Amino acid sequence: MPESKDFLQTIKHAGPERYYLVREDILPEGVLKTAQAKELLARGEVKTIHDAVEQVGLSRSAFYKYKDGIHPLSKLERERIITISMDLEHRSGILSRVLALIANLDGNVLTIHQTIPLQGMANVVISVETSSMGEEIRQLINRLQAQDGVKRAMVIGQGS
């Protein structure tokens, strides 16, 4: 087994995206400083992104480049974040009904990525913070699949 496998472990695979668990000391400086800036903001030690990047010695452009791609593992474990992939018919209102269903179950939508519809279908990947939800994840998926216009719904990633 190559030496790199000692510190690099694939933790989930979602289509073309791959996620890794990486030791902090091997992260590039820009990625590490982005994580530090986000921590300062989350703890309320600074009020603005400008202040955070200035304090850690990072450019704003580097922060914006990496900010959506780095998250502390402890946050994923604590908040119970799931990533759901769905195939939706390309009709008006379907995505809105999906989002309303998640909100009505006290799920908090964190990210939405939708592909351009091809042959009447679009793939949508949604990250949802589920710690306030009363329903089990399996029940959420069953309810999503029962929605008109949802052809497929499945969990493709989960943090504690």
C-alpha positions in Angstrom: 0.0 0.0 0.0 1.5 3.4 -0.9 2.6 5.6 2.0 0.0 8.3 1.1 -2.8 5.8 2.1 -1.6 6.2 5.7 -2.9 9.7 5.9 -5.4 9.9 3.1 -8.6 8.0 3.3 -11.6 8.2 1.0 -14.7 8.7 3.2 -17.4 8.9 0.6 -17.9 8.9 -3.1 -20.8 10.8 -4.7 -20.7 10.6 -8.5 -17.7 12.5 -9.8 -16.9 14.2 -6.5 -14.6 12.5 -4.0 -14.1 13.4 -0.4 -11.0 12.7 1.7 -10.0 12.8 5.3 -6.7 14.5 5.4 -4.3 15.3 8.2 -4.1 19.0 8.9 -0.3 19.3 8.5 -0.4 18.3 4.9 -3.1 20.8 3.8 -1.9 23.6 1.4 -1.5 26.9 3.2 -4.5 28.5 1.5 -6.9 25.7 2.5 -5.6 25.7 6.1 -5.9 29.4 6.5 -9.4 29.3 5.0 -10.3 26.9 7.7 -8.8 29.1 10.4 -10.6 32.1 9.0 -13.9 30.2 9.1 -13.3 29.2 12.7 -12.7 32.8 13.7 -16.0 33.8 12.1 -17.9 30.9 13.7 -16.6 31.7 17.1 -17.4 35.4 16.7 -13.8 36.5 17.3 -14.1 38.6 14.1 -17.2 40.2 12.5 -16.3 40.3 8.8 -14.5 38.1 6.3 -12.1 40.9 5.7 -11.1 40.9 9.4 -10.8 37.1 9.4 -8.6 36.8 6.3 -6.4 39.7 7.5 -5.9 38.1 10.9 -4.8 34.7 9.3 -2.8 36.3 6.4 -5.0 35.1 3.5 -6.3 36.9 0.5 -10.1 37.3 0.1 -10.0 35.6 -3.2 -8.3 32.5 -1.7 -10.9 32.4 1.0 -13.8 32.5 -1.4 -12.1 29.9 -3.6 -11.9 27.3 -0.7 -14.6 28.3 1.8 -17.3 25.9 0.5 -14.9 23.0 0.2 -13.4 22.8 3.7 -15.3 21.9 6.9 -14.1 20.6 10.3 -14.9 17.0 10.7 -16.2 17.7 14.2 -18.9 20.0 12.7 -20.1 17.3 10.4 -20.3 14.8 13.2 -22.1 17.2 15.6 -24.6 18.6 13.1 -25.7 15.4 11.3 -25.4 16.6 7.8 -26.7 14.4 5.0 -26.3 14.8 1.3 -29.2 13.7 -0.9 -29.1 13.2 -4.7 -32.4 13.4 -6.5 -33.5 13.1 -10.1 -36.4 15.6 -10.7 -38.7 16.0 -13.7 -38.1 19.3 -15.4 -41.4 20.9 -14.4 -42.2 24.2 -12.6 -42.5 23.9 -8.8 -41.0 20.5 -8.2 -37.8 21.7 -6.5 -39.8 24.2 -4.5 -42.1 21.4 -3.2 -39.0 19.4 -2.2 -37.5 22.3 -0.3 -40.8 23.0 1.4 -41.1 19.3 2.5 -37.6 19.4 4.0 -38.3 22.8 5.8 -41.7 21.4 7.1 -39.8 18.5 8.7 -37.4 21.0 10.4 -34.5 20.2 8.0 -32.1 23.0 7.2 -31.0 23.1 3.6 -27.3 24.1 3.5 -26.4 23.7 -0.2 -28.3 23.0 -3.5 -26.6 22.0 -6.7 -28.8 21.4 -9.8 -27.6 20.3 -13.2 -29.1 21.6 -16.4 -32.1 19.5 -17.4 -31.5 17.0 -20.1 -34.2 14.9 -21.6 -36.7 16.3 -19.2 -34.7 15.4 -16.0 -32.3 17.3 -13.7 -30.1 16.0 -11.0 -30.2 17.9 -7.7 -27.8 17.4 -4.8 -28.9 18.9 -1.5 -27.0 19.0 1.8 -29.4 19.1 4.8 -28.6 19.6 8.4 -30.9 17.1 10.2 -30.3 17.5 13.9 -33.7 19.3 14.5 -35.7 16.8 12.4 -38.2 14.6 14.2 -38.2 12.0 11.4 -35.6 9.4 10.6 -33.6 9.9 7.4 -35.2 6.8 5.8 -38.6 8.4 6.4 -37.4 11.6 4.8 -36.2 9.7 1.7 -39.5 7.8 1.4 -41.4 11.1 1.6 -39.2 12.7 -1.0 -39.6 9.7 -3.4 -43.4 9.9 -2.9 -43.4 13.6 -4.1 -44.8 14.2 -7.6 -41.9 14.7 -10.0 -39.2 13.1 -7.9 -38.0 10.1 -9.8 -35.2 9.1 -7.5 -33.9 10.2 -4.1 -31.0 8.7 -2.2 -28.6 9.6 0.6 -25.1 9.8 -1.0 -23.2 11.1 2.1 -23.8 11.4 5.8 -21.9 13.0 8.7 -22.8 11.4 12.1 
